[in-house]
Amino acid sequence: MTSKADRRANAAEMRLGYRLMGIAFQSTAEVAAGLGIGWLVDKLRGGGNTGMMIGGILGVVVAMGTLIRQGIKTMKELDEIEKRRRRGE
């Protein structure tokens, strides 16, 4: 039988898991947006793949920044959950 504190901690971990899935989706969307904008620039300029390559690289850079920023925030919250679990709250 689990205690009320364990159930609360498990619920908080589930919320963090859903947030991580959201971060993954956001990162994928950022890369896709960079590629899409690059593709559009290539179509407007009349050919070549330079725009897509630059857009893809910029999308990856933005996605990595998001991953790092959100990862640090999520790890702090996970550490706080662990501290509460150890104290029995």
Backbone as CSV, one residue per row, in Angstrom:
resi,resn,N_x,N_y,N_z,CA_x,CA_y,CA_z,C_x,C_y,C_z
1,MET,0.845,-1.176,0.000,0.000,0.000,0.000,0.892,1.242,0.000
2,THR,0.551,2.178,-0.857,1.373,3.377,-0.969,0.806,4.491,-0.098
3,SER,1.731,5.309,0.369,1.314,6.424,1.216,0.854,7.598,0.344
4,LYS,0.261,8.548,1.006,-0.226,9.737,0.307,0.943,10.496,-0.331
5,ALA,2.079,10.533,0.368,3.270,11.222,-0.163,3.776,10.530,-1.416
6,ASP,3.775,9.180,-1.411,4.227,8.448,-2.596,3.307,8.684,-3.783
7,ARG,2.015,8.709,-3.533,1.066,8.968,-4.624,1.256,10.362,-5.194
8,ARG,1.495,11.332,-4.305,1.729,12.706,-4.757,3.010,12.781,-5.596
9,ALA,4.057,12.103,-5.131,5.326,12.115,-5.866,5.171,11.419,-7.212
10,ASN,4.434,10.316,-7.238,4.220,9.618,-8.509,3.444,10.481,-9.487
11,ALA,2.451,11.210,-8.995,1.684,12.108,-9.860,2.585,13.220,-10.405
12,ALA,3.468,13.742,-9.565,4.387,14.797,-10.014,5.346,14.252,-11.065
13,GLU,5.804,13.016,-10.886,6.694,12.412,-11.879,5.966,12.185,-13.199
14,MET,4.699,11.827,-13.143,3.915,11.664,-14.370,3.786,12.996,-15.105
15,ARG,3.535,14.071,-14.359,3.444,15.390,-14.994,4.766,15.752,-15.664
16,LEU,5.878,15.435,-15.000,7.187,15.707,-15.607,7.389,14.869,-16.868
17,GLY,6.921,13.636,-16.835,7.027,12.789,-18.023,6.260,13.368,-19.195
18,TYR,5.058,13.853,-18.928,4.278,14.486,-19.988,4.955,15.763,-20.482
19,ARG,5.571,16.496,-19.573,6.295,17.698,-19.983,7.471,17.334,-20.885
20,LEU,8.177,16.244,-20.568,9.293,15.815,-21.410,8.815,15.428,-22.806
21,MET,7.664,14.782,-22.882,7.108,14.467,-24.204,6.789,15.738,-24.965
22,GLY,6.279,16.740,-24.276,5.997,18.019,-24.906,7.258,18.709,-25.396
23,ILE,8.319,18.613,-24.612,9.596,19.209,-25.015,10.121,18.526,-26.269
24,ALA,9.997,17.203,-26.338,10.448,16.469,-27.530,9.642,16.893,-28.751
25,PHE,8.333,17.016,-28.590,7.492,17.458,-29.703,7.862,18.870,-30.135
26,GLN,8.091,19.747,-29.174,8.454,21.127,-29.491,9.776,21.181,-30.252
27,SER,10.750,20.400,-29.827,12.045,20.390,-30.504,11.911,19.893,-31.936
28,THR,11.114,18.849,-32.121,10.883,18.338,-33.468,10.203,19.390,-34.333
29,ALA,9.234,20.092,-33.767,8.534,21.138,-34.511,9.474,22.291,-34.872
30,GLU,10.414,22.616,-33.997,11.358,23.698,-34.285,12.271,23.338,-35.456
31,VAL,12.738,22.101,-35.485,13.573,21.658,-36.607,12.750,21.652,-37.894
32,ALA,11.519,21.134,-37.821,10.653,21.101,-39.003,10.335,22.512,-39.493
33,ALA,10.125,23.439,-38.562,9.843,24.821,-38.961,11.049,25.431,-39.670
34,GLY,12.242,25.168,-39.149,13.446,25.675,-39.815,13.586,25.121,-41.218
35,LEU,13.320,23.826,-41.363,13.379,23.217,-42.695,12.305,23.793,-43.613
36,GLY,11.110,23.995,-43.063,10.019,24.539,-43.878,10.299,25.949,-44.349
37,ILE,10.830,26.764,-43.468,11.168,28.135,-43.858,12.295,28.118,-44.888
38,GLY,13.266,27.242,-44.697,14.344,27.119,-45.678,13.839,26.653,-47.026
39,TRP,12.907,25.699,-47.020,12.317,25.221,-48.270,11.586,26.357,-48.983
40,LEU,10.842,27.157,-48.204,10.108,28.276,-48.783,11.068,29.298,-49.397
41,VAL,12.157,29.579,-48.687,13.158,30.511,-49.219,13.751,29.960,-50.510
42,ASP,14.038,28.664,-50.554,14.568,28.059,-51.776,13.582,28.174,-52.935
43,LYS,12.306,27.936,-52.664,11.291,28.036,-53.723,11.164,29.460,-54.233
44,LEU,11.220,30.432,-53.327,11.106,31.828,-53.741,12.341,32.298,-54.499
45,ARG,13.511,31.735,-54.170,14.745,32.132,-54.845,14.952,31.394,-56.150
46,GLY,14.236,30.293,-56.340,14.307,29.606,-57.630,15.215,28.405,-57.667
47,GLY,15.358,27.676,-56.602,16.111,26.425,-56.671,17.228,26.352,-55.660
48,GLY,17.901,25.234,-55.686,18.983,24.995,-54.746,18.460,24.479,-53.423
49,ASN,19.377,24.027,-52.606,19.025,23.507,-51.287,19.679,24.285,-50.157
50,THR,20.272,25.406,-50.467,20.989,26.169,-49.453,20.063,26.641,-48.343
51,GLY,18.897,27.121,-48.705,17.944,27.610,-47.711,17.509,26.512,-46.760
52,MET,17.257,25.314,-47.291,16.861,24.202,-46.432,17.994,23.790,-45.496
53,MET,19.214,23.796,-46.004,20.346,23.426,-45.149,20.522,24.445,-44.031
54,ILE,20.480,25.713,-44.359,20.632,26.751,-43.340,19.450,26.714,-42.377
55,GLY,18.241,26.570,-42.908,17.057,26.492,-42.053,17.098,25.286,-41.130
56,GLY,17.555,24.143,-41.648,17.670,22.950,-40.811,18.681,23.124,-39.696
57,ILE,19.812,23.720,-40.033,20.845,23.953,-39.021,20.342,24.923,-37.957
58,LEU,19.688,25.995,-38.388,19.139,26.954,-37.420,18.049,26.303,-36.567
59,GLY,17.236,25.445,-37.176,16.215,24.731,-36.420,16.820,23.830,-35.357
60,VAL,17.911,23.157,-35.695,18.587,22.292,-34.726,19.190,23.129,-33.598
61,VAL,19.776,24.264,-33.933,20.363,25.140,-32.911,19.285,25.632,-31.945
62,VAL,18.160,26.065,-32.490,17.061,26.542,-31.639,16.532,25.394,-30.781
63,ALA,16.378,24.211,-31.384,15.881,23.050,-30.641,16.836,22.657,-29.522
64,MET,18.133,22.711,-29.770,19.106,22.369,-28.724,19.033,23.375,-27.579
65,GLY,18.874,24.649,-27.910,18.718,25.660,-26.866,17.487,25.393,-26.014
66,THR,16.395,25.029,-26.668,15.164,24.700,-25.945,15.370,23.472,-25.076
67,LEU,15.993,22.434,-25.622,16.238,21.214,-24.852,17.080,21.485,-23.614
68,ILE,18.113,22.273,-23.759,18.992,22.559,-22.625,18.245,23.367,-21.563
69,ARG,17.563,24.428,-21.995,16.840,25.283,-21.062,15.743,24.523,-20.325
70,GLN,14.930,23.789,-21.061,13.833,23.039,-20.448,14.353,21.853,-19.646
71,GLY,15.455,21.250,-20.086,16.039,20.135,-19.342,16.539,20.565,-17.974
72,ILE,17.177,21.712,-17.900,17.652,22.225,-16.617,16.472,22.513,-15.694
73,LYS,15.430,23.121,-16.235,14.242,23.429,-15.438,13.584,22.143,-14.934
74,THR,13.475,21.148,-15.784,12.852,19.888,-15.405,13.682,19.136,-14.371
75,MET,14.996,19.154,-14.512,15.850,18.478,-13.538,15.738,19.128,-12.157
76,LYS,15.623,20.441,-12.103,15.437,21.115,-10.820,14.129,20.681,-10.165
77,GLU,13.081,20.576,-10.962,11.801,20.134,-10.416,11.860,18.684,-9.960
78,LEU,12.559,17.841,-10.702,12.700,16.442,-10.316,13.509,16.312,-9.028
79,ASP,14.540,17.136,-8.880,15.309,17.136,-7.633,14.437,17.549,-6.452
80,GLU,13.571,18.534,-6.669,12.674,18.972,-5.610,11.689,17.865,-5.221
81,ILE,11.205,17.132,-6.188,10.306,16.005,-5.901,11.032,14.954,-5.066
82,GLU,12.274,14.658,-5.434,13.058,13.667,-4.682,13.305,14.125,-3.250
83,LYS,13.597,15.416,-3.068,13.808,15.940,-1.708,12.551,15.787,-0.873
84,ARG,11.394,16.104,-1.477,10.128,15.937,-0.758,9.862,14.490,-0.441
85,ARG,10.163,13.594,-1.368,9.931,12.174,-1.136,10.794,11.659,0.016
86,ARG,12.040,12.131,0.070,12.945,11.698,1.149,12.485,12.216,2.504
87,ARG,11.918,13.431,2.511,11.411,13.985,3.773,10.087,13.371,4.182
88,GLY,9.432,12.675,3.238,8.165,12.033,3.555,6.965,12.939,3.445
89,GLU,7.102,14.002,2.672,5.969,14.951,2.502,5.005,14.424,1.470
